[in-house]
Amino acid sequence: MKFLVDENLSPLVATGLRDAGHDSVHARDVDLRTAGDTAVLEFARENGYIVVSADTDFGTLLAATGSSAPSVVLIRRTVDRRAGRLLALLLENLDQVEQVLDEGAVVVLEDARVRVRRLPLL
């Protein structure tokens, strides 16, 4: 899977995803460090990335535009915000959400649950 880790998460998350065998970049690696959310979504869509973020604005933007891509993984309401824990939460749940991410979805990961909304958001 291909992941674009948003600037509000540590670059260590992107590194950990790469170490786990995924194609992963951090926003700063592709000159998106100060880019707006719309630019991040467009880059991800054009390059086949799934956005990984803690920013709920991505879901709002996808809903407003009726877009069916890119998929977004939102990491929310975690007690431990350290990069290692966020990476572990993501890796622990990828198998169960891989197919919906490939098809287009917003996946919300929390410590105790996973929520999935298929794209386009209506």
C-alpha positions in Angstrom: 0.0 0.0 0.0 1.1 3.6 -0.6 0.8 6.1 2.2 1.2 9.8 2.5 1.7 10.7 6.2 0.4 14.2 6.9 2.5 16.9 8.5 0.6 16.6 11.8 2.0 13.2 12.4 5.7 12.3 13.0 7.9 11.4 10.1 8.7 8.3 12.2 5.2 7.0 11.2 6.2 7.1 7.5 9.5 5.5 8.3 7.8 2.7 10.2 5.4 2.0 7.4 8.3 1.8 5.0 10.1 -0.6 7.4 6.9 -2.7 7.3 7.1 -3.0 3.5 4.8 -0.2 2.4 5.5 2.7 0.0 5.3 5.6 2.4 6.3 9.2 2.4 5.9 12.1 4.9 4.5 15.4 3.7 7.8 17.1 4.2 9.5 14.6 1.9 7.4 15.7 -1.0 7.4 19.5 -0.4 3.9 19.5 1.2 5.1 20.5 4.7 3.2 23.8 4.6 0.6 22.9 2.0 -3.1 23.2 2.6 -5.3 20.1 3.0 -6.7 20.5 -0.5 -3.2 20.3 -2.0 -2.3 17.3 0.1 -5.5 15.5 -1.1 -4.8 16.4 -4.7 -1.2 15.1 -4.5 -2.4 11.9 -2.9 -5.1 11.4 -5.5 -2.7 12.1 -8.4 0.0 9.8 -7.1 -2.2 6.9 -5.7 -1.5 7.5 -2.0 -3.7 7.0 1.0 -3.5 9.9 3.4 -2.7 9.2 7.0 -3.6 12.0 9.3 -5.0 13.2 12.6 -6.8 16.1 10.9 -10.6 15.7 10.4 -10.6 18.4 7.8 -9.8 15.7 5.1 -13.2 14.0 5.6 -14.9 17.3 5.4 -13.2 18.2 2.2 -14.0 14.8 0.7 -17.6 15.2 1.7 -17.9 18.7 0.2 -16.4 17.6 -3.1 -18.1 14.2 -3.4 -14.7 12.7 -4.2 -14.2 9.0 -4.3 -10.4 9.3 -3.8 -8.0 9.4 -2.1 -8.7 7.2 0.8 -7.9 8.7 4.2 -6.9 7.0 7.5 -7.7 9.3 10.5 -6.0 8.4 13.8 -8.2 9.8 16.5 -8.8 9.7 20.3 -5.6 7.9 21.2 -4.3 8.1 24.7 -0.7 7.6 23.7 0.2 10.0 20.8 3.8 8.8 20.4 4.8 7.9 16.9 5.5 4.2 17.8 2.0 3.8 19.3 0.3 5.4 16.4 2.3 3.3 14.0 1.4 0.1 15.9 -2.3 1.1 15.9 -2.2 1.6 12.1 -0.3 -1.7 11.4 -2.5 -3.7 13.8 -5.6 -2.7 11.8 -4.4 -2.6 8.2 -5.4 -6.1 7.3 -9.0 -5.6 8.2 -9.3 -2.2 6.3 -7.0 -2.8 3.3 -9.8 -3.7 0.9 -12.0 -0.7 1.7 -9.0 1.6 1.5 -8.3 0.2 -2.0 -11.9 0.9 -3.0 -12.1 4.3 -1.4 -12.9 5.1 2.2 -12.3 7.2 5.3 -11.1 4.9 8.0 -11.1 6.2 11.6 -8.7 4.4 14.0 -9.2 4.8 17.7 -7.7 2.8 20.6 -10.8 0.7 21.0 -12.6 0.8 17.6 -12.4 1.2 13.9 -15.0 3.1 11.9 -15.3 2.9 8.1 -17.1 5.3 5.7 -17.0 4.5 2.1 -16.3 7.2 -0.5 -17.9 9.2 -1.8 -19.3 10.6 1.5 -22.8 11.7 1.0 
